[in-house]
Amino acid sequence: MIKKILFISLIISFNTCCASDLKYSYIEAVYKFYYKNIKAGEMFLKISKDNNQLIINTTYKGNILASLANRDFREEISTIDIKEKEFHPKNYSYKDNKASYKILYNSKKEAKLVEGIDESMTLLIQSKYEIHDPLYLLIILMNKYPNVKNEYHTISKGRLKKYSYTFKDNQKIAINDDSFIGYSAEYTSGKKTNYYFFSKEHKNLMVYTSILKNNKEKLRIELSKVILIK
């Protein structure tokens, strides 16, 4: 099989993340997600540390309404090695009803983006600084705050994107009958604004996220239940 190799040189803001900052060995939680303020299903998050490796998994299982919109399934898996007290991303996979791709890291500054079931398109991404997948970035935001950067470059849905974050400390949020204290992270990309809230009482676990488009809610994810944190 002949693969097309494309080379892209990019300048990306630098970030390091020390494994010594890891606040847990296992997290499992269940979330409810909503499309346009209508309940659409559940998201399951698992983060596990096994010796010198982290595995992060998110699985979205939609209800019949999500199925009608062809948005009833999504799975993301990220593997991160721990070497010399630092995190080193190893690979990432994304799959939903419409698309699938993988990120295979050669180093923190070089990764291969492999698209399609037959892996017929390979995009080699080279950069001066660090590359992130969405779940690797989640680990950084959970473990490095407040020592985080204002800009991150992340491969999301097959494209490398630059996100400029605004962080706010000592925040409070209410989800149903529960209230959480922690910090928030927010960035705007085009017409969309992404907002995340992390609970300091739960090892900086992300408990809430939303996406607004033209100031109207498109997606909301809320913590439903913490199964285990240790």
ABEGO torsion letter per residue (X at the ends): XBBBBBBBBBBBBBBBBBAAABABABBBBBBBBBBGGBBAEBBBBBBBBBEABBBBBBBBBBBAAAAAAGAABBBBBBBBBBBGGBBBBABBBBBBAABBBBBBBABAABBBBBBEAAGABBBBBBBABBBBBAAAAAAAAAAAOABBBABBBBBBGGBBBBBBBBBBBGBBBBBEABBBBEBBBBBBBEABBBBBBBBAAAGGBBABBBBBBGGBBABBBBBABBABBX
